[in-house]
Amino acid sequence: MFGASTTPSSEMNKFVIDQASPRANTLRDWRQKGRPLLPDFTAAQAVMREAIPRLAPAAQLVVYWHGEPVLERSYGWLDPETRQQPVDATTLFDLASLSKLFVATSFMTLVDAGTVTLDQPITRVLPELEGVRAIQPYEDPLTPGGWISVAQSPGFVDGSAITFRHLLSHTSGLPAWRPLFRQGSRAAAWQMALTTAYAYPTGTQVVYSDIGLILLGLAIERLTGSALDRVVAKRVTEPLGFAHTGYLAAGTDHNLASVAPTEVCGWRGRRVKGEVHDENAAALGGVAGHAGIFSTAADVAAFGQVFLDNGRPLLRAETVGEMTQEQATHGSLRRGLGFVLWSPEPEASGNPLSQQAFGHTGFTGTSLWIDPQRLLVVALLTNDVYYGRVGRSIGSLRVAVHRTIVAAIDQMNEKRE
């Protein structure tokens, strides 16, 4: 499975495992390269040790600064009840919606290649969306029996007016979610995604949409003639040399011992491990544009570093600029292409970072944030959804971790001045 393996810890703690990555030895070369002294991340590590396994059974934290990994830690257990399997640097986490960044990047490589343009109508690739459809409420994914109304009045949306830019900035008019997994078959799930009603007039609001990224994934498959998992591998993970990142498609063999479990799924009637947590992605075979990729914090942080390296080796510098500049706003919510941008809201996970920061989160308890001003990348992967979807504190953990890391970086910068 992506060449991953599990290495047992030699320093088990009764309450929590806190492992430095084997790659941490390379940090000793930092000073020999003439780089500044390393920041003191004691406070960040204390936050993590206090949170794991109380808030989440398992976690990995990797920080890049000035293009180098300066903190790589693993915490907790894959089996929190028996505590026989410690997390290590090769443990795979379900990225959930962080998968969207890998899919968006794959699409942007096609833009760079001239295969497609951002402002091209999606109906040229997805003709099923041609025509006019009504605006309607859609099901609330977090409230059984509940419905969400976005538009203030009835109306219609012409699918031919929707562009790929709309999909990537979450302004297409598509609903946030539909219960694809309840349709009885993969074909029926795709039918619902392709024929869904709209939620608001295109371009008038920002509504974070799984459906939009599901359709983007399908468009990528049609543009390339290849399955989405192969496209992401060929255009993103293989060029970066990632051995621990990819989709775990349904029906394929996996080393489940190295995968962090997620929650007990009511639909599947069991705890989920080694398969995508998201029900709609599972219904689509485990490979979808909105979820399904598994990875390590080391790989995710290295992926984030690409966007501080002007896109090398994946994208043009101008493309990175387009993805990370403001494309749409709604209140304090700001979107780039694929990325969410810094928010002034104190509880927003990226708020402690600079106003140039951009990133994304995943429902399972994952996040990636990139701060160009500080030359900083923070990848925090957890499986906090293991404890269920109610009463979660992953948002406050992200803010606390980011705040302590920023404080350490800023203190180091002050010493250099």
N, C-alpha and C positions, 0 to 999 in steps of 0.2 A: 504494500500500500504506500505509494510514493517513496518507497525505500525506507519507510519509518521503522524504528525499533524502540523498545522500551528498555532503559537502563535502570536497574534498581538503585536506590540511594544507599550509601554507606553510612549516612548520618541521619538516622531516623529520630525524630522527636515525637514524644508521646502525643502531642497535641497538634502539631502542624509540621509539614515538611517545607523547608525553605532552601531550595537548591540553587546554587550558582551554576550557570551554564558551563559546559566544558570549554566553550568559546571564550569564557571570561578571561582565560589566560592570555588571550591576545590583547587584552586591555593593558597588560603590563608593558606592552610595546608603545603605549600611548606617549609616555614621556620621552622615550627614545626617539620618537618621530619629531620631537620638538613641539608637540602640541601642548596646550595649557593643561594644568593639573586637573584631575577629575573632580567633578562636583561631589558633594557629600549628600548621598541619597538616604541617609539614615532615617529621616522622618518619613519618606515615602515607603521604605521597607517596613517601618513600624506600623503605618496605616494598613499595609497589606497583611502583616502578621495578625493584626487585631481583627481584620475582616474575614480571614480565611481560617477555619471553615465556617464561621458563624454566618456570613452573608452568602457565601458560595463555597461548595466543597473543594473546588479546584481553580487554580489560576496560573497564568503566566504574565510576566511584565517585562517588556523589553523597551529600552530607551536608546535612541540614536541622538548623538550631538556632534555637530561638525562632521557629519558623514560617517561616524564611527559608533559601534555599539558600546555604550558606557555603563549600561545596567542590564543584566539578563538574569531573571529569577523565576523559579517555579515554586508554587505553594500548594499545599493541600494533598488531597487523596482522590483517586478515581473511585474508591469504594469507601465512602465516609463512615459507613456503619462498622466495617471490620478493620479498616485502615491497614490493609496489606499491600496496596498498590499506590505508591507515591507518584505524584505528578513529576515529570521531568521535562527537559527541553524539547523532547520529540513527541510529547503527548499532543494529540490532535483535538482541536476544539471546533465545534460547529460554528462557523462564522455568522450564520443567519444573514442579515442584510448587509454585512460587510462584503458578501458575495457580489452585491451590486457594483462595487467599485472595480472588481476584476472584470465584470461584464461590460461596464461602461468604458473601461480602458481598452478592452478588446474591440469595442465598436469604434473608439477613436483612432485605433490603428488603421481601421478600414477607411476612416475619413482621411487620414494622412496619406493613405495609398491611393486616394481618388476613387475608391469603389462606391462611395456614398457621400452625401453632404448632409450637414446638420439641418439645413433648412429645406430639405427634400421632403415632400409629403410621404407619410408612412404608407399610404395606400399604394404607392408604386411597388412596394415590397410585400405589403399585406393587403391585397385587394379585398379581403373579407370585410375590411372596415369602411369600404366605400358606402356612400349614402348618408341619409339623415336619420338620426335616432333621437328619441326623447331623453330629456333629463329626468332622472328619477332618484329617489333615496336608495341607499344600499345597506346591506346587513352590517351591523356593528360586530366586528370580530371578537371584541372583549366582553360584550353583553349579549348573551343568548336571548333571542327574540327581539333585540333592539334594532333600530334602524337609524341611519345617519342621513340627514338632509343638509346638503351644502348650499345649493342654489336657493335664493330667496323667492324665486317665482318659477313657474313652469317654463320650459323652453326646449330647444332642440340644438343638436351639434352635428355639423357636417364633418364626417371623418376625413374628407379630402383636405380639410384645413389644418389638420394636425401634422406637425413635423417631428423629426427625431429630436430636435432641440426641445420641443415641448415634452417629449417623453423623459429626457434626461434632466430637465429642470422641474419635473412634476407639475406641469401647468397644462396638461393635455385635455383635461375635462374628464378623464377616466376616473372611476371610483377608486378609493384606496384599496379595496379588498372585495372579493366575492368568494363564496364557499365552494370553490372548485372541487375540493376533496369529497364533497357530498353528492357528486353527480353520478357516481357508480362505475365510471370507467375513465381511462386516460383520454380517450377520444371525446367523451362528453365533457370532461374538464376543459379541454382545449376549445370545445364548442362554446362553452360559457364565456371563456376569456375573450374569444373573438367576436362574440355577438352581444356582449354586455351593453346595457344602457349607460349613458353618461351621467355625471354627477353635477356638472356646472359648465358654463360656456368656456370654451378653450381660451387660455391665456388670461383669464380674469382672476384666478385665484391660484394658490399653491396648495395642492393636496397630495401628500406623499403617497405614491401609488405602487403597490406591488404589481397590480395588473399591468401598469405601464412598462415595468421592467421585464415582466414575463413576456410581453409582446416584443420588447426590444431583443430579448434572447432569441425568440423565434425569427425575427428579422435577420439577426446575425447568421443563423443557420441557413436561411434562404440566400443571403448575400454571398456566403462562402461555399455552400453545398456540403458543409460538414456539421456534425453534431456539436452542440454548444460546448460540451466538456472538452472536446478536441480543439476547438477554436481557442478557448481560454488557455489550454496547455501550450498550443503552438505559438500564440501571440503574446502571452504574458509569462506564465510560470516557467516554461522551458528556457526562454531567453534569459531569465533571471537565475537559472540554475536551481530552482526550488525542487527539493526532493520530498517535501512534506506538505504540499498544497495541491488540492484538486477536489473534484466532485467524488462522492461515494455513491455511484449509480446503483439503483435497485437491481438485485439479481447478480451482483458481482461479489467475489470473495474479498473479505477485509480482515485485517488483524484487529479484532475488537478490543483486545487488551490495551491497545495504545490510544483509545478514543475516550474522551471525557463524556460520560452519560449526561443526558438532559432530563426532562421531567417525565413523570408518568402520564402518558397520553390517553385521554379518555376515548378518543376515536379508535386508537389501536389497542387499547386495553392493556398496556404494559409500559414499562419504562423504556425510553428510547436510548439506544446506544449503537453507534456505528451506522446510523442512518439519519437523514436530515430530520430535524425537529419540526420544521414548518410543514403543516399538514398539506397545504396546496402544493408545495414542492414535492412532497412524497407522492401525492396523487399524480404528478407529472413524471414520475420515475426517478426522482432524486436529482434531476438536472434541470434547472430552471434559471431564468434571468434574475430572479429576486433573492434566491437562497439556494443552498445546497453545497457550497464549498466548505471544506474542512482545512485547517491549517494550524501552524504554530505561531506564537507571537514573534519569534525570530524572523520567519518568512514574511509575516504581515508588516513588521517594522521595516524590513528591507524593501518591500514593495512601496511603503510610504516614502522611503528615501528617494525613490525614483522621481518623485514630484519636487524634491529639493535639488535634484541633479538635472534640472531642465528636461526631464522626460527620458534621459538616457537610461537604458538602450531601447526604450519602447516607443517613445513619442517625440514629436518635434516640440521645441521650447514654446512655440506659439500655441500649440495645442494645449499644453499644460496651463498656459495663461488663460486660454478660453475656458477651460474646465474649472478654474479656481477664481474666476471673476464673477461678480454678482450677475446672475441671469434673471432672477425673479425674487420678489419680496412679498410677504404678507404679514403685517404687523412686525414683530421682531424676528420672524423667520426669514432667512436669506438662503437662497439656493444657488449653487454653481451648476455645472453639468456633472451629475453623479454625486458630487460632494454637497454636504451642508456646510455653510460658512459660519464664522464666528457670530455669536448672539450676545446681546447685552443682558440677557436674562441671567441672573446670578446662578440659577439651578441648571443652566445649560452646561453640558459636559465640557465644551470647549471654552467656556467663559474665562477660566483663569489664564488662558493663553493670550497671545497678542491679537489685535483686531484683524490681522492678516491670516489668521489660522483657518484651517478647513479640515474636515474629517467626516466620520460616519460612525454610527453605532449599529449593533445587531441585537435582536430581541433576546437571544440566548444569554446575553451578558457580555458582549464583546464591543470593542471600540478601537478606532485608529484616529489619532489626531496629529496634524502636521503644522508646525509653527515656523514659517519662513523667517520671521524676524529673529528668532532665537536659534535657527538652524537645528530645530528639535523635532523628533518624531517619537510618539508614545503609542505603543501597541499594548493594550490591556485585554487579555482574553480570560473570561470566566465562564462557568456554567451555572450561574446563579439561578437560572430557571429550574434547576434540579429541585428546588424547594417549592416550586409552584409559581403561578402567575400573580398571586395576590400578596400585597404587603412587601414588595421587593424594595431593596435599597441600593441597587446598582448605580442609580443616578448620582446619589450622594457619594458613593465610593469613587466614581470617576472624577467628580469634582475635587474630592480630597486628595486623590493621587496626583491629579494634574497640578493642584495648588502647591503641593509640597515639592514636586519636581521643578516647577517654575521657580519657586523660592531658592532651590539649590542652584539652579542654572544662573539666576540673577545674582546670587551671592558670589558665585564664581566669576561672573563677568565684572562685578565690582572690584574683585581682587586683581583682575587683569588690567584695570584702568589706572 
